[in-house]
Amino acid sequence: MKKEYSGLKEISDRSHFDEVKAYYEDVLKKATETGALEIQDAENEYIKELDRIGKIIYVYERLNAPAKKLKFKSPLVISIENELNKRQMKQRQAAELLDVKESTFSQIMNGKRSVPKTMAKRLYSEFQIDPGLILENL
């Protein structure tokens, strides 16, 4: 295997990154074709090179392309959505049933607002949502 970028310590810019990443992909393809990745815990020239270049790519990506913030739905929102789906109900209808403004209900469902105490009781009585879930989201 012909090694490129043997003296490489860091990636300087985006075009350099693209070149190094293409090289990494090429090494990965060759390693796959030759079966070098099939043996667990093997240490061969492909694995060493992938590790070396991969670490340099990782550092560049961490510094120049920060990860997007992941959003997760709360268990309460998932429970409400499930109940709406069972009843084939729209958010507008649920807001009316729960006696809250549609905009307030939407904000709650999008995780931008907590559940008002007045709505908490109605979630339990109208939708039979687990009281523990409701209390965690007040």
C-alpha positions as CSV (number, residue, x, y, z in Angstrom):
1,M,0.0,0.0,0.0
2,K,1.3,3.4,-1.0
3,K,1.0,5.9,1.9
4,E,0.2,9.5,1.1
5,Y,0.4,12.4,3.6
6,S,3.0,10.5,5.7
7,G,4.1,13.7,7.4
8,L,0.6,15.2,7.8
9,K,-0.1,16.5,11.3
10,E,-3.1,18.6,10.7
11,I,-5.5,19.8,7.9
12,S,-5.2,23.4,7.0
13,D,-8.4,24.2,5.0
14,R,-11.5,22.8,3.4
15,S,-9.8,21.9,0.1
16,H,-7.0,20.1,1.9
17,F,-9.7,18.4,4.0
18,D,-11.5,17.2,0.8
19,E,-8.2,15.8,-0.5
20,V,-7.3,14.0,2.7
21,K,-10.8,12.6,3.1
22,A,-10.8,11.3,-0.5
23,Y,-7.5,9.5,0.3
24,Y,-9.1,8.1,3.5
25,E,-12.0,6.8,1.4
26,D,-9.6,5.2,-1.1
27,V,-7.7,3.4,1.7
28,L,-11.0,2.2,3.2
29,K,-12.1,0.9,-0.2
30,K,-8.8,-1.0,-0.7
31,A,-8.9,-2.3,2.8
32,T,-12.4,-3.6,2.2
33,E,-11.5,-5.2,-1.1
34,T,-8.5,-7.0,0.3
35,G,-10.3,-8.2,3.4
36,A,-8.0,-6.4,5.7
37,L,-11.0,-5.3,7.9
38,E,-12.5,-8.7,8.3
39,I,-10.3,-9.9,11.1
40,Q,-11.3,-8.5,14.4
41,D,-8.6,-6.7,16.4
42,A,-6.2,-7.1,13.5
43,E,-3.3,-4.6,13.1
44,N,-2.3,-4.3,9.5
45,E,-1.1,-1.4,7.4
46,Y,-4.6,-0.5,6.3
47,I,-6.0,-0.3,9.8
48,K,-3.0,1.7,11.0
49,E,-3.3,4.2,8.1
50,L,-7.1,4.5,8.6
51,D,-6.5,5.2,12.3
52,R,-3.8,7.8,11.6
53,I,-5.7,9.7,8.9
54,G,-9.1,9.3,10.7
55,K,-7.8,11.0,13.8
56,I,-6.5,14.0,11.7
57,I,-9.9,14.2,9.9
58,Y,-11.7,14.0,13.3
59,V,-9.7,17.0,14.7
60,Y,-10.4,19.1,11.6
61,E,-14.2,18.3,11.7
62,R,-14.4,19.0,15.4
63,L,-12.9,22.4,15.0
64,N,-14.5,23.4,11.7
65,A,-17.9,21.6,11.6
66,P,-19.4,21.5,15.0
67,A,-22.1,18.9,15.4
68,K,-25.7,20.0,15.2
69,K,-27.6,20.0,18.5
70,L,-29.9,17.0,18.6
71,K,-33.5,17.5,19.7
72,F,-35.4,14.7,21.4
73,K,-39.1,14.6,22.1
74,S,-40.1,14.2,25.7
75,P,-41.9,11.1,26.7
76,L,-44.9,13.3,27.6
77,V,-45.1,14.7,24.1
78,I,-44.8,11.2,22.6
79,S,-47.6,10.0,24.8
80,I,-49.8,13.0,23.8
81,E,-49.0,12.3,20.1
82,N,-49.9,8.7,20.5
83,E,-53.2,9.6,22.0
84,L,-53.9,12.1,19.3
85,N,-53.1,9.5,16.7
86,K,-55.4,6.9,18.3
87,R,-58.3,9.4,18.3
88,Q,-57.4,10.7,14.9
89,M,-57.3,14.1,16.4
90,K,-55.6,17.3,15.2
91,Q,-53.7,19.6,17.5
92,R,-56.4,22.3,17.1
93,Q,-59.0,19.8,18.4
94,A,-56.8,18.7,21.3
95,A,-56.2,22.3,22.3
96,E,-59.9,22.9,22.5
97,L,-60.5,19.8,24.5
98,L,-57.7,20.7,26.9
99,D,-58.9,24.3,27.1
100,V,-55.6,25.9,26.0
101,K,-54.8,28.2,23.1
102,E,-53.7,26.4,19.9
103,S,-50.4,28.3,20.0
104,T,-49.7,27.2,23.6
105,F,-50.4,23.6,22.7
106,S,-48.2,23.8,19.7
107,Q,-45.3,25.2,21.8
108,I,-45.7,22.4,24.3
109,M,-45.7,19.8,21.6
110,N,-42.5,21.4,20.1
111,G,-40.7,21.4,23.4
112,K,-40.6,25.2,23.6
113,R,-42.9,25.5,26.6
114,S,-43.7,23.4,29.7
115,V,-47.2,22.2,30.6
116,P,-49.3,24.6,32.6
117,K,-50.8,23.2,35.8
118,T,-54.4,23.8,34.5
119,M,-53.6,21.7,31.4
120,A,-51.9,18.9,33.5
121,K,-55.2,17.9,35.1
122,R,-56.9,17.8,31.7
123,L,-54.2,15.6,30.2
124,Y,-54.9,13.0,32.8
125,S,-58.6,13.2,32.8
126,E,-59.1,13.5,29.0
127,F,-56.2,11.5,27.6
128,Q,-55.3,9.3,30.6
129,I,-51.7,10.3,30.3
130,D,-49.5,8.9,33.1
131,P,-49.4,11.4,36.0
132,G,-45.7,10.8,36.5
133,L,-45.0,12.0,33.0
134,I,-47.1,15.0,33.5
135,L,-45.5,15.9,36.8
136,E,-42.0,15.6,35.3
137,N,-42.9,18.2,32.6
138,L,-44.6,20.9,34.8
